[in-house]
Amino acid sequence: MNVKIEESWKYHLQDEFEKPYFKELTSFVKSEYTQHTCFPKGKDIFAAFDHCPFHRLKVVIIGQDPYHGIGQANGLCFSVNDGVQHPPSLVNIFKEIHRDIGVLPPESGNLERWAKQGVLLLNATLTVRAHQAGSHQGKGWETFTDEVIRVISEKKENIVFLLWGGFAKKKGAKVHKSKHCVLTSGHPSPLSANRGYWFDNKHFSRCNDYLVSKRIEAIRW
């Protein structure tokens, strides 16, 4: 199956695209996009990979679902298109960056600038029906993104995994901690953050400290 995804990822994931579950997933997604409004735009479904080639990968952040509001999702977890109001979780991410390393929140919530530096902003499910959170869960995306994480864990070294909240921790549970840096905390959503499980995790400085210790260029958060 010819999947339009960045070439270095295609090389490592090609076998997955030929499996029956992925073909069923593709049929489901095509049907959904034909019959309903879905996000992100078709060209952005694999944006996380397109903006962050395998050979440039430094950091993995795991989200759950794309945003399901009009004009929000752009294929990168926690990220929104330029000009879109920052969702609450993204507001708290920017607040923690400010507290941790002093960088003021940017005007745009588009995290493409992170992806281009080697941050894979990976949602567990890559598509969603408009206004219906979780509507594309259990259709095969989770199997695909589990394989993505396995491939990274097996074939790369010194990657920083930022696992925020119970879902992400479970998703990244099999990452080889002997080869990679795994940082965990509560989710940046207001519910978790207001209970004290997010702020002051210092993940952004700790991530960069690890990268620098491995002689890898830090991320400009």
N, C-alpha and C positions, 0 to 999 in steps of 0.2 A: 504494500500500500504506500502510495506517495503522499506523505504528510508534509505540509509546508512548515518546516521548523528549521531553525538555524543548523547549518551543516555539521558542526562538531557534535551537537546533541543528536542529530540524526544518525551519525556514525555509531554512537554508543547505545542508542535506543531502537535501532532498526528492527531487531528481532521482536520487540514488543509490539510494533505496529502490525506485525503479521499474525498475531495471536487472535483467536476467535473473539475473545472479550472485547478487544480493541475495535474490531470490525463492527461488532454489535453496538459499541459505544458511538462509533462514528455515524452509524445509521440513526441512532437515537438523537444525536445532536443535530444532524441535518434536518430531521423531521421537526424537532423543536424550533429551530431557527426559521423553518418554513411556515409553521403554523402559529407561532407565538413570537412576542418580542422577548429576546434573550440578550444577555450581557456576558462578557464584553462583545464588541463587534467581532464578527468572524475573523477578521484579519489580526485581531489582538488576542485570540485564544491562547496562542503560544508566545505571547509577548515577553513573558518572564525569561524564556529561553533565548528568544531572538536578541534581546538587549544584553544578555549575559552569557556569552559563549562558554562552553565547558572548559576550555583551556585558560580562561581568565577568571574562573570562579574562585572566590575567597570566602564568602559568607553565604549562609542559607538562612532565610527567615521563612517560617511556615505559617500560613494563614489557613482558613477553613473554606469559605465560599467567596466568590466575587461579590461586590456590592450589587444590590438588586434594584437600586433607584435609577431613575432616568439620568443618563449622562455621567454616572459616577465611575463605573468600572473601566479600567484600561488594561487589564490582564496582569497587573502586578499586585500582589497582596498588600493590603492597607493603603494602597495608592489610589488617588483620584485624578481625573483629568484636570488640566489647567483651568482655572476659573471656577472650579467647583468648591463649595464650602467644605472645610475639613470635617470629616466624620469624627465622633467623639474619641474613638480609639486612636486615630491619627493625631488628634489634638494632644492626647496624653503621651504619645510617642515623642512628639516635638517638645513637650514640657520636660520629659525626662532627659532628652538630649541637652536641653538648656541647663538643667540642674547638674547634669553629669559633666559636660565639657564646655558649657558656656555659649553654645551656638544658638542664636535667636531663631525662633520659628520662622520658616520661609513663608512667603506669600502663597506660593503654589504648593499643593499637596501631591504633585506629580513626582513620584520617586524614581522616575527613569534615570535621574542623575546618579542614584545609588547603583542601579542595575548596571549601568555602563562602567562602573568601577569594579564590578565583580560580585555584586550582591544578588543572589537568586531569590526573588520575591515570589515564593511558590505557594499558591493556594492548593489545598488538597483536592478540591473540585474546581475545574477550570471554567465551568459555565453555569449559568443560573437563569431561570425564567424571571422576567420582570416582576418585582413586588412579591416574589414567592421564595423566601430564604430556604435553602436546602432542597429546592425542587429538582436538582440534578444530582443529588447524592445517591449513592448506591447503584449507579448505572455503569460503573467501570473506571471513573476518573481516579478513585482512591487506589485502585490496583495499579494504575499507571504511575501515579505520583509516589507510591511506595517503592516502585521499581526505580524511579529517578533517585530517590534518597539512597537506596541500596547501591546503585551504581556509583554515586558520589562517594559513599562511605568506603566502598571496595577499591575504587580506582584512583581516588585522590588522597592527598595527605594535607594535614594542617589547615583544614577548613573549619571555620567557626560556625557552629549551629546555634541559632538563637531560638529557643523553644519557649513560647509565651503561652501559658495556660495549659490546662489538662489535655486538651485535644492535641496540641503541638507536641507536648511531652510524650504522649503515647505514639504519635506519628514518628517521632525521632528516636524511639526507645532502642532501636537496633543499631544505631550509629556506633562505630568502633571508637570508643572513648580513648583508646590507646594511641590512635592515629590523629584524632581531631579534638578540637576544643568544643565542649557542649555546655552552654550556659542556659539555665532555666529560671523562670520566674512566673508570677501570675500574669494574666492577660492584661493588656492596656485598656480594656473596656472600662467604663466608669464603675460598673458593679465591682469588678476586681480591684481596680486602682483605689477606689474610695475605702476599701477594706484594708489597704496597706500592703497589697500583694504585688504592686507594680513599681511604684516610685522608689527611687534610690537603689534600684538593682544594678546601676552603673554598667549596664551591658555594653554601652557604646565605647566607653573608655577601656573596659576590660577586653572587648573584642580587639580594639586597636593595639593594646599592649601585647596581646598574644601574637597578632600578625607581625608587629615590629620585632618581637623576640625571635620570630622565624625568618627574619629578614625579608618580610613581605610588606609592600607599601600599605600604609593605613588607609582606612576609608574616610573620605571627607563627608561626614554626616551633615 
